[in-house]
């Protein structure tokens, strides 16, 4: 299978992250899909934003979980963009776009699942998270939905191998910065282990294509801010 390229929060080098314009730009410039982040608003709507606070992206500090989607919509993210709901993103994207949904908020699990079911996106969606409980809840709702565990520590990297069997993980998602922590050979061996147990490797966040040179055939999905460059690199390799 050819490696896939997902725009990290869309194409944030061109448009504000996690906005409709950013997602559409990623697809326009050749990404197979997008990665996005979801919290639940105070009125129970899955909204697409990375942080629980809006301060970094909107310049005004609002707690997403304590604010209605209508109030969140009043915030300006630049270039005419606002915080989208997950449903708005589903409606805006071309029908064949892949979507990696990072669950930031365990409370969002069931509402996200209901939206995936409503739009019948099971063949296009990956549910990913750093939060084990979020993945466990999602698996309890559906035995087949594609789940991926994001890695942010050596302990979690080891735990992922156990969880892969327990939760039937589709992917294990290590940060490319892991190379700097453990060295390229240890990193490569870990990717080989992941592949050997039947999981895909989803690397994040890969902005310099040179780092992929040593990892040939050891990854399946690359998440990037640098969509155009990574698309060209991946396509030229394959």
MITOR-115302 format. One record per residue: residue in one letter; y, z, x of N, C-alpha, C in turn. Coordinates in pm, whole numbers, plus 50000, padded with zeros to 5 digits. Last residue first. Layout:
N
<a, <Y, Z, X>, <Y, Z, X>, <Y, Z, X>>
...
//
This chain:
238
<x, <50653, 49589, 50769>, <50540, 49549, 50686>, <50544, 49402, 50650>>
<x, <50880, 49612, 50918>, <50755, 49668, 50972>, <50635, 49607, 50899>>
<x, <51067, 49509, 50746>, <51039, 49435, 50870>, <50909, 49483, 50934>>
<x, <51075, 49700, 50545>, <51029, 49564, 50512>, <50994, 49485, 50638>>
<x, <51178, 49917, 50687>, <51045, 49925, 50627>, <50990, 49786, 50599>>
<x, <51435, 49814, 50760>, <51338, 49860, 50860>, <51196, 49857, 50804>>
<x, <51559, 49760, 50515>, <51538, 49652, 50613>, <51431, 49690, 50714>>
<x, <51559, 50021, 50408>, <51490, 49912, 50338>, <51459, 49799, 50436>>
<x, <51722, 50152, 50592>, <51580, 50187, 50583>, <51501, 50082, 50509>>
<x, <51970, 50024, 50546>, <51908, 50021, 50678>, <51759, 50051, 50670>>
<x, <52022, 50081, 50271>, <52012, 49943, 50322>, <51936, 49936, 50454>>
<x, <52019, 50375, 50258>, <51926, 50288, 50185>, <51911, 50151, 50250>>
<x, <52045, 50646, 50373>, <52085, 50522, 50438>, <52000, 50406, 50385>>
<x, <51930, 50866, 50275>, <52069, 50842, 50233>, <52111, 50701, 50271>>
<x, <51581, 50855, 50174>, <51690, 50830, 50269>, <51826, 50826, 50200>>
<x, <51236, 50901, 50189>, <51358, 50934, 50114>, <51474, 50926, 50213>>
<x, <50948, 50711, 50192>, <51060, 50760, 50274>, <51180, 50782, 50183>>
<x, <50599, 50725, 50154>, <50730, 50720, 50089>, <50833, 50777, 50185>>
<x, <50389, 50732, 50332>, <50380, 50644, 50215>, <50514, 50623, 50147>>
<x, <50290, 50752, 50677>, <50374, 50791, 50565>, <50363, 50686, 50455>>
<x, <50145, 50651, 50884>, <50126, 50793, 50854>, <50215, 50842, 50740>>
<x, <50191, 50396, 50974>, <50076, 50416, 50885>, <50049, 50564, 50852>>
<x, <50378, 50513, 51247>, <50322, 50397, 51176>, <50194, 50434, 51102>>
<x, <50540, 50687, 51381>, <50467, 50737, 51265>, <50401, 50626, 51184>>
<x, <50712, 50607, 51575>, <50593, 50680, 51619>, <50501, 50719, 51504>>
<x, <50916, 50488, 51424>, <50838, 50406, 51518>, <50708, 50474, 51559>>
<x, <51078, 50647, 51276>, <50955, 50600, 51212>, <50863, 50527, 51309>>
<x, <51308, 50693, 51412>, <51209, 50801, 51410>, <51077, 50757, 51349>>
<x, <51470, 50473, 51370>, <51396, 50481, 51496>, <51286, 50587, 51492>>
<x, <51619, 50497, 51137>, <51489, 50430, 51130>, <51406, 50441, 51257>>
<x, <51769, 50776, 51026>, <51761, 50696, 51149>, <51624, 50629, 51153>>
<x, <51722, 50911, 50792>, <51841, 50825, 50800>, <51845, 50738, 50925>>
<x, <51515, 51067, 50587>, <51506, 50980, 50705>, <51625, 50885, 50705>>
<x, <51468, 51386, 50512>, <51550, 51276, 50468>, <51568, 51188, 50591>>
<x, <51128, 51323, 50411>, <51271, 51336, 50379>, <51341, 51404, 50498>>
<x, <50827, 51151, 50323>, <50916, 51205, 50426>, <51060, 51212, 50378>>
<x, <50535, 51198, 50178>, <50671, 51162, 50137>, <50768, 51229, 50234>>
<x, <50208, 51101, 50192>, <50315, 51165, 50270>, <50448, 51109, 50224>>
<x, <49940, 51170, 49962>, <50040, 51082, 50022>, <50140, 51166, 50099>>
<x, <49610, 51308, 50013>, <49749, 51317, 49966>, <49835, 51209, 50032>>
<x, <49353, 51320, 50115>, <49379, 51233, 50000>, <49518, 51241, 49943>>
<x, <49309, 51450, 50343>, <49267, 51520, 50221>, <49306, 51443, 50096>>
<x, <49419, 51282, 50531>, <49273, 51298, 50531>, <49223, 51371, 50407>>
<x, <49692, 51307, 50503>, <49629, 51183, 50457>, <49477, 51202, 50443>>
<x, <49722, 51561, 50621>, <49763, 51538, 50482>, <49692, 51415, 50426>>
<x, <49637, 51501, 50882>, <49563, 51597, 50800>, <49594, 51577, 50652>>
<x, <49840, 51326, 50960>, <49701, 51278, 50954>, <49615, 51370, 50869>>
<x, <50054, 51501, 50960>, <50053, 51390, 50865>, <49912, 51332, 50850>>
<x, <49973, 51665, 51174>, <49986, 51721, 51039>, <49982, 51610, 50934>>
<x, <49988, 51486, 51383>, <49857, 51542, 51346>, <49860, 51603, 51207>>
<x, <50264, 51443, 51391>, <50173, 51333, 51358>, <50036, 51385, 51314>>
<x, <50347, 51700, 51472>, <50392, 51644, 51344>, <50297, 51532, 51299>>
<x, <50233, 51715, 51724>, <50190, 51811, 51621>, <50228, 51758, 51483>>
<x, <50382, 51503, 51840>, <50236, 51498, 51834>, <50180, 51594, 51729>>
<x, <50656, 51571, 51826>, <50606, 51454, 51754>, <50454, 51454, 51741>>
<x, <50746, 51914, 51757>, <50715, 51803, 51847>, <50643, 51691, 51773>>
<x, <50831, 52110, 51586>, <50695, 52123, 51640>, <50659, 52015, 51742>>
<x, <51107, 52054, 51543>, <51056, 52191, 51542>, <50923, 52201, 51616>>
<x, <51148, 51785, 51539>, <51226, 51863, 51634>, <51171, 52005, 51648>>
<x, <50981, 51713, 51328>, <50952, 51662, 51463>, <51023, 51745, 51569>>
<x, <51106, 51812, 51106>, <50990, 51884, 51158>, <50950, 51839, 51297>>
<x, <51286, 51637, 51013>, <51333, 51729, 51117>, <51220, 51815, 51174>>
<x, <51164, 51522, 50799>, <51152, 51450, 50926>, <51199, 51537, 51042>>
<x, <50986, 51752, 50595>, <51114, 51701, 50645>, <51095, 51632, 50779>>
<x, <50701, 51655, 50389>, <50762, 51726, 50502>, <50898, 51668, 50541>>
<x, <50534, 51673, 50114>, <50663, 51613, 50150>, <50732, 51690, 50264>>
<x, <50243, 51549, 49974>, <50301, 51660, 50048>, <50421, 51603, 50122>>
<x, <50133, 51425, 49651>, <50197, 51412, 49782>, <50232, 51548, 49841>>
<x, <49968, 51501, 49444>, <49978, 51359, 49476>, <50034, 51341, 49617>>
<x, <49753, 51782, 49421>, <49883, 51724, 49459>, <49870, 51576, 49488>>
<x, <49582, 51959, 49272>, <49560, 51814, 49279>, <49692, 51744, 49310>>
<x, <49613, 52225, 49301>, <49699, 52159, 49202>, <49679, 52008, 49196>>
<x, <49418, 52292, 49492>, <49436, 52375, 49373>, <49511, 52302, 49262>>
<x, <49455, 52101, 49693>, <49330, 52106, 49617>, <49348, 52180, 49485>>
<x, <49712, 52159, 49775>, <49675, 52020, 49746>, <49549, 52016, 49661>>
<x, <49718, 52423, 49847>, <49770, 52386, 49716>, <49731, 52245, 49677>>
<x, <49619, 52405, 50110>, <49545, 52478, 50006>, <49587, 52432, 49867>>
<x, <49825, 52257, 50222>, <49689, 52204, 50231>, <49600, 52273, 50128>>
<x, <50047, 52420, 50186>, <50039, 52293, 50113>, <49897, 52237, 50113>>
<x, <50028, 52622, 50370>, <49998, 52653, 50230>, <49976, 52524, 50149>>
<x, <50127, 52491, 50595>, <49986, 52531, 50588>, <49942, 52557, 50445>>
<x, <50391, 52455, 50513>, <50313, 52339, 50556>, <50163, 52370, 50552>>
<x, <50475, 52713, 50473>, <50453, 52629, 50355>, <50374, 52503, 50391>>
<x, <50493, 52794, 50739>, <50402, 52863, 50648>, <50371, 52776, 50527>>
<x, <50694, 52633, 50836>, <50559, 52616, 50889>, <50456, 52680, 50797>>
<x, <50904, 52507, 50570>, <50867, 52608, 50670>, <50727, 52577, 50720>>
<x, <50943, 52329, 50369>, <51063, 52375, 50439>, <51033, 52487, 50539>>
<x, <50816, 52064, 50176>, <50790, 52158, 50284>, <50922, 52198, 50350>>
<x, <50740, 52003, 49836>, <50835, 51989, 49946>, <50813, 52100, 50048>>
<x, <50462, 51872, 49678>, <50523, 51995, 49730>, <50614, 51962, 49846>>
<x, <50429, 51673, 49386>, <50446, 51680, 49530>, <50514, 51809, 49572>>
<x, <50234, 51518, 49128>, <50308, 51634, 49180>, <50316, 51628, 49332>>
<x, <50196, 51311, 48855>, <50201, 51313, 49002>, <50291, 51427, 49050>>
<x, <49982, 51415, 48588>, <50116, 51380, 48636>, <50124, 51400, 48787>>
<x, <49733, 51508, 48502>, <49739, 51384, 48580>, <49877, 51351, 48637>>
<x, <49730, 51728, 48336>, <49637, 51727, 48449>, <49654, 51608, 48543>>
<x, <50006, 51902, 48218>, <49948, 51768, 48231>, <49857, 51763, 48354>>
<x, <50081, 52165, 48209>, <50119, 52078, 48097>, <50046, 51945, 48100>>
<x, <50000, 52266, 48447>, <49940, 52324, 48326>, <49972, 52240, 48203>>
<x, <50167, 52129, 48621>, <50026, 52093, 48617>, <49958, 52148, 48492>>
<x, <50405, 52267, 48570>, <50395, 52126, 48535>, <50249, 52082, 48527>>
<x, <50339, 52519, 48672>, <50371, 52503, 48529>, <50357, 52358, 48486>>
<x, <50303, 52452, 48941>, <50192, 52509, 48864>, <50216, 52494, 48714>>
<x, <50559, 52367, 49010>, <50449, 52271, 49013>, <50329, 52322, 48934>>
<x, <50698, 52608, 48979>, <50738, 52490, 48902>, <50625, 52389, 48896>>
<x, <50572, 52771, 49166>, <50559, 52803, 49024>, <50598, 52684, 48936>>
<x, <50657, 52661, 49412>, <50517, 52652, 49369>, <50502, 52672, 49219>>
<x, <50931, 52481, 49486>, <50892, 52600, 49410>, <50749, 52583, 49358>>
<x, <51020, 52252, 49587>, <50990, 52355, 49686>, <50924, 52476, 49618>>
<x, <50891, 51958, 49422>, <50965, 52084, 49423>, <50928, 52165, 49547>>
<x, <50852, 51667, 49211>, <50846, 51734, 49341>, <50927, 51864, 49335>>
<x, <50694, 51430, 49029>, <50758, 51561, 49014>, <50741, 51635, 49146>>
<x, <50748, 51089, 48998>, <50687, 51193, 49081>, <50764, 51322, 49052>>
<x, <50708, 50817, 48770>, <50771, 50945, 48805>, <50683, 51027, 48899>>
<x, <50584, 50597, 48670>, <50703, 50576, 48752>, <50758, 50703, 48813>>
<x, <50385, 50655, 48496>, <50349, 50568, 48608>, <50465, 50549, 48706>>
<x, <50515, 50809, 48303>, <50417, 50873, 48391>, <50379, 50787, 48512>>
<x, <50705, 50762, 48112>, <50736, 50725, 48250>, <50634, 50777, 48351>>
<x, <50768, 50773, 47829>, <50640, 50724, 47883>, <50657, 50673, 48026>>
<x, <50979, 50898, 47719>, <51004, 50763, 47769>, <50880, 50701, 47835>>
<x, <50854, 51139, 47647>, <50930, 51063, 47547>, <50949, 50918, 47590>>
<x, <50755, 51231, 47894>, <50662, 51189, 47787>, <50733, 51102, 47684>>
<x, <50990, 51292, 48022>, <50899, 51195, 48084>, <50802, 51141, 47980>>
<x, <51082, 51488, 47842>, <51156, 51362, 47859>, <51068, 51254, 47923>>
<x, <50891, 51688, 47874>, <50909, 51627, 47742>, <50985, 51496, 47751>>
<x, <50935, 51757, 48143>, <50808, 51696, 48102>, <50822, 51625, 47967>>
<x, <51188, 51874, 48121>, <51170, 51753, 48201>, <51042, 51681, 48158>>
<x, <51127, 52100, 47959>, <51218, 51995, 47911>, <51208, 51865, 47990>>
<x, <50944, 52235, 48141>, <50898, 52180, 48013>, <50995, 52076, 47957>>
<x, <51115, 52288, 48375>, <50986, 52218, 48381>, <50948, 52155, 48247>>
<x, <51344, 52435, 48386>, <51358, 52293, 48352>, <51225, 52222, 48338>>
<x, <51292, 52685, 48481>, <51316, 52672, 48337>, <51324, 52526, 48292>>
<x, <51289, 52647, 48754>, <51160, 52657, 48684>, <51178, 52640, 48534>>
<x, <51484, 52428, 48917>, <51496, 52536, 48820>, <51366, 52539, 48740>>
<x, <51463, 52200, 49056>, <51534, 52309, 49122>, <51526, 52439, 49042>>
<x, <51247, 51946, 49093>, <51274, 52059, 49003>, <51336, 52171, 49084>>
<x, <51316, 51621, 49160>, <51299, 51752, 49223>, <51342, 51861, 49126>>
<x, <51162, 51335, 49083>, <51243, 51439, 49018>, <51216, 51572, 49087>>
<x, <51170, 51017, 49177>, <51119, 51145, 49225>, <51212, 51254, 49173>>
<x, <51109, 50721, 49018>, <51198, 50837, 49017>, <51123, 50961, 49066>>
<x, <51122, 50363, 49040>, <51051, 50489, 49060>, <51151, 50604, 49066>>
<x, <51200, 50111, 48805>, <51248, 50201, 48911>, <51164, 50327, 48919>>
<x, <51151, 49930, 48606>, <51048, 49946, 48708>, <51089, 50040, 48822>>
<x, <51373, 49919, 48435>, <51246, 49971, 48383>, <51141, 49999, 48491>>
<x, <51678, 50046, 48581>, <51587, 49937, 48546>, <51446, 49990, 48519>>
<x, <51848, 50333, 48441>, <51775, 50268, 48550>, <51692, 50150, 48500>>
<x, <51955, 50449, 48211>, <52039, 50360, 48293>, <51959, 50279, 48394>>
<x, <51771, 50620, 48097>, <51819, 50506, 48019>, <51892, 50403, 48105>>
<x, <51739, 50810, 48299>, <51624, 50730, 48255>, <51669, 50605, 48182>>
<x, <52000, 50914, 48297>, <51950, 50842, 48415>, <51832, 50755, 48377>>
<x, <52006, 51038, 48049>, <52099, 50928, 48077>, <52053, 50846, 48198>>
<x, <51813, 51236, 48094>, <51788, 51130, 47995>, <51881, 51011, 48016>>
<x, <51940, 51402, 48272>, <51824, 51326, 48317>, <51794, 51212, 48221>>
<x, <52298, 51364, 48253>, <52173, 51426, 48209>, <52057, 51342, 48263>>
<x, <52532, 51350, 48528>, <52451, 51289, 48421>, <52339, 51382, 48375>>
<x, <52857, 51439, 48595>, <52719, 51488, 48608>, <52635, 51427, 48496>>
<x, <53053, 51138, 48656>, <53033, 51274, 48605>, <52887, 51313, 48625>>
<x, <53283, 50915, 48823>, <53149, 50964, 48793>, <53149, 51109, 48744>>
<x, <53511, 50797, 48922>, <53484, 50788, 48778>, <53351, 50844, 48735>>
<x, <53525, 50864, 49188>, <53492, 50726, 49152>, <53450, 50712, 49006>>
<x, <53433, 51211, 49131>, <53491, 51104, 49211>, <53441, 50967, 49167>>
<x, <53344, 51395, 48956>, <53277, 51392, 49086>, <53334, 51286, 49179>>
<x, <53480, 51615, 48721>, <53490, 51484, 48785>, <53432, 51489, 48926>>
<x, <53365, 51771, 48422>, <53394, 51778, 48565>, <53391, 51639, 48626>>
<x, <53277, 51743, 48169>, <53422, 51737, 48188>, <53461, 51739, 48336>>
<x, <53008, 51790, 48163>, <53053, 51650, 48159>, <53203, 51636, 48185>>
<x, <52992, 52062, 48137>, <52962, 52003, 48267>, <53013, 51859, 48276>>
<x, <53041, 52083, 47863>, <53140, 52134, 47958>, <53118, 52076, 48097>>
<x, <52804, 51963, 47765>, <52936, 51910, 47728>, <53045, 51955, 47823>>
<x, <52605, 52128, 47859>, <52614, 51993, 47915>, <52750, 51930, 47882>>
<x, <52731, 52461, 47923>, <52673, 52357, 47837>, <52689, 52221, 47902>>
<x, <52637, 52699, 48169>, <52737, 52606, 48117>, <52669, 52497, 48035>>
<x, <52469, 52842, 48325>, <52547, 52918, 48227>, <52651, 52831, 48156>>
<x, <52358, 52671, 48505>, <52269, 52733, 48407>, <52342, 52811, 48299>>
<x, <52581, 52605, 48668>, <52519, 52504, 48581>, <52436, 52568, 48471>>
<x, <52873, 52763, 48714>, <52729, 52790, 48718>, <52660, 52698, 48617>>
<x, <53134, 52612, 48894>, <53079, 52642, 48763>, <52928, 52662, 48780>>
<x, <53405, 52563, 49086>, <53280, 52638, 49083>, <53240, 52675, 48941>>
<x, <53520, 52248, 49168>, <53539, 52359, 49075>, <53406, 52431, 49064>>
<x, <53449, 52036, 49318>, <53568, 52109, 49360>, <53603, 52225, 49269>>
<x, <53218, 51895, 49274>, <53327, 51879, 49176>, <53455, 51950, 49215>>
<x, <53038, 51949, 49476>, <53054, 51810, 49432>, <53173, 51788, 49340>>
<x, <53059, 52223, 49531>, <53053, 52127, 49642>, <53082, 51985, 49596>>
<x, <53061, 52353, 49271>, <53175, 52354, 49363>, <53174, 52246, 49469>>
<x, <52866, 52391, 49085>, <52924, 52257, 49092>, <53030, 52244, 49201>>
<x, <52564, 52567, 49163>, <52710, 52565, 49146>, <52762, 52422, 49161>>
<x, <52310, 52482, 49215>, <52333, 52553, 49088>, <52482, 52561, 49058>>
<x, <52295, 52146, 49347>, <52323, 52289, 49359>, <52336, 52353, 49221>>
<x, <52235, 51882, 49251>, <52155, 51948, 49354>, <52172, 52099, 49354>>
<x, <52185, 51746, 48925>, <52277, 51800, 49025>, <52194, 51880, 49125>>
<x, <52139, 51648, 48614>, <52109, 51601, 48749>, <52219, 51645, 48845>>
<x, <51991, 51851, 48358>, <52105, 51780, 48415>, <52079, 51755, 48563>>
<x, <51820, 51907, 48064>, <51803, 51882, 48207>, <51918, 51797, 48260>>
<x, <51953, 52138, 47836>, <51947, 51996, 47872>, <51922, 51983, 48023>>
<x, <52003, 52394, 47729>, <51866, 52343, 47740>, <51850, 52197, 47775>>
<x, <52252, 52498, 47735>, <52202, 52454, 47604>, <52072, 52375, 47617>>
<x, <52298, 52544, 48002>, <52285, 52661, 47914>, <52232, 52624, 47776>>
<x, <52083, 52307, 48181>, <52212, 52359, 48134>, <52189, 52476, 48038>>
<x, <51862, 52313, 48449>, <51874, 52317, 48304>, <52009, 52378, 48266>>
<x, <51850, 52072, 48720>, <51867, 52207, 48668>, <51874, 52198, 48516>>
<x, <51715, 51841, 48949>, <51737, 51880, 48809>, <51746, 52032, 48793>>
<x, <51778, 51561, 49160>, <51756, 51705, 49145>, <51793, 51748, 49004>>
<x, <51612, 51260, 49283>, <51721, 51334, 49219>, <51679, 51478, 49195>>
<x, <51551, 50951, 49438>, <51517, 51094, 49431>, <51637, 51164, 49371>>
<x, <51458, 50622, 49327>, <51556, 50724, 49365>, <51491, 50862, 49361>>
<x, <51316, 50308, 49437>, <51348, 50409, 49339>, <51447, 50509, 49395>>
<x, <51308, 50115, 49621>, <51207, 50109, 49516>, <51235, 50208, 49405>>
<x, <51621, 49972, 49724>, <51529, 50086, 49715>, <51429, 50064, 49602>>
<x, <51809, 49760, 49727>, <51671, 49736, 49764>, <51575, 49852, 49759>>
<x, <52061, 49783, 49629>, <52047, 49757, 49772>, <51902, 49762, 49820>>
<x, <52016, 49850, 49363>, <52080, 49722, 49395>, <52059, 49684, 49541>>
<x, <51919, 50110, 49390>, <51830, 50004, 49343>, <51885, 49867, 49380>>
<x, <52152, 50237, 49478>, <52029, 50244, 49558>, <51934, 50131, 49520>>
<x, <52326, 50187, 49264>, <52353, 50126, 49395>, <52228, 50127, 49482>>
<x, <52214, 50346, 49066>, <52213, 50201, 49048>, <52239, 50129, 49180>>
<x, <52268, 50599, 49177>, <52131, 50556, 49152>, <52122, 50404, 49139>>
<x, <52549, 50599, 49182>, <52473, 50617, 49306>, <52329, 50568, 49290>>
<x, <52614, 50579, 48912>, <52656, 50474, 49006>, <52576, 50480, 49135>>
<x, <52507, 50822, 48815>, <52453, 50694, 48769>, <52488, 50582, 48867>>
<x, <52465, 51060, 49084>, <52539, 51002, 48972>, <52476, 50868, 48935>>
<x, <52382, 51188, 49321>, <52325, 51227, 49192>, <52409, 51181, 49073>>
<x, <52687, 51158, 49515>, <52544, 51185, 49500>, <52505, 51223, 49357>>
<x, <52924, 50897, 49485>, <52894, 51040, 49477>, <52746, 51064, 49444>>
<x, <52835, 50609, 49692>, <52885, 50670, 49568>, <52853, 50819, 49567>>
<x, <52754, 50551, 49956>, <52844, 50459, 49884>, <52908, 50521, 49760>>
<x, <52590, 50738, 50050>, <52682, 50682, 50148>, <52782, 50586, 50081>>
<x, <52418, 50800, 49842>, <52537, 50884, 49860>, <52633, 50835, 49968>>
<x, <52246, 50662, 49633>, <52296, 50604, 49758>, <52427, 50674, 49790>>
<x, <52027, 50903, 49513>, <52084, 50770, 49492>, <52121, 50706, 49624>>
<x, <51919, 51121, 49630>, <52029, 51144, 49534>, <52101, 51012, 49505>>
<x, <51800, 50893, 49842>, <51817, 51038, 49832>, <51941, 51071, 49750>>
<x, <51609, 50626, 49734>, <51744, 50669, 49767>, <51762, 50817, 49739>>
<x, <51296, 50552, 49872>, <51369, 50616, 49761>, <51507, 50658, 49811>>
<x, <51063, 50312, 49954>, <51192, 50370, 49993>, <51259, 50425, 49867>>
<x, <50715, 50300, 50038>, <50823, 50296, 49940>, <50948, 50361, 49996>>
<x, <50487, 50091, 50213>, <50564, 50215, 50203>, <50683, 50196, 50110>>
<x, <50220, 49916, 50053>, <50347, 49913, 50127>, <50420, 50046, 50109>>
<x, <49880, 50000, 50084>, <50000, 50000, 50000>, <50125, 50000, 50087>>
//
